[in-house]
């Protein structure tokens, strides 16, 4: 596991739903605190590696169920930008 993967996993363990909702607005992906709670529960109870294309697809599908297909698509685009910068 590389540095970025460790950083993402650590942040997922410590971020609050309120912080996630605030970050989402900053990136044009507005979600509610309730949705943020569901997203964090999913992320914390499943070992999802957003750096792996197949696992990211699963994550995006689950994200679409919690939020909307549009939000999930935008989130995937952000993940791709982040992965490419690593």
N, C-alpha and C positions, 0 to 999 in steps of 0.2 A: 504494500500500500504506500503510495507516494505522499508527499507533504500535503498536496491539495486535497486528496481524499481524506486524510486525517483531519484536516482543518474543517472540511464540510461535516464530517461525522461529529466532531466536537461541537461545532456550532448548533447542529440539530439537537444535541443533548441538552444544550443550555439556553437556547432561545425560548422566549415566552410567546404565547399566541398573540399577544398585543404587539410585540416587536415584529413578529412575522407579518402581521397585518399592516403595520407601518411601513416595513420594507417593501411589501407588495405594492403599496400605493406609490412609493418612490420610483418603482420600475414600471408603472403603468399597468399593474396587474391587481386591481383592487379586490381584496377578499375581506370577508367579515372575520371577526374574532372567532366566531363559531366554526367557520370553515378552516381557519388557522389551527384550531384545536384538533379537528379531524385530520388535517394534513400532518400535523406533528405526531399524532397518535400513530398514523400509518407509517411515518418515517421512523419512529422510535421502536415500533414493534416488528418491523420488517427490515432485513438487512439489504437495503437498496443501494446499489452502486450506480449513481447517475453518470459515471464515466464510462460505463459499459453500455453500448448501444441497445442491446436486447433488454437489459434491465431498465434502462431509461424509458423504453417504449412502454413497458409494463407500468412504470411510475406515472407516465403521462396519461395513460388510460385511466388509472385510478384517480389521478388529479382531476380529470375531466368529469368523473362521476361526482366528485366532491364540489367542484366549482362549476365550470362550464367548458365546453370544447374550445372556446376562444381563449379563455385564460390558460388552459393546458397547452395550447399551441404556442402562445406567447412565452410561457414558462420554458417550454422545450427550446425555443429559440435562444432564450437567455442561457440555459444549460449549455447549448452548443457553443455559444460565444465564450463562456467560461472554460469549457473543456479545450477549446482551440487555443486559448491564451496560456494554458498551463505549459 
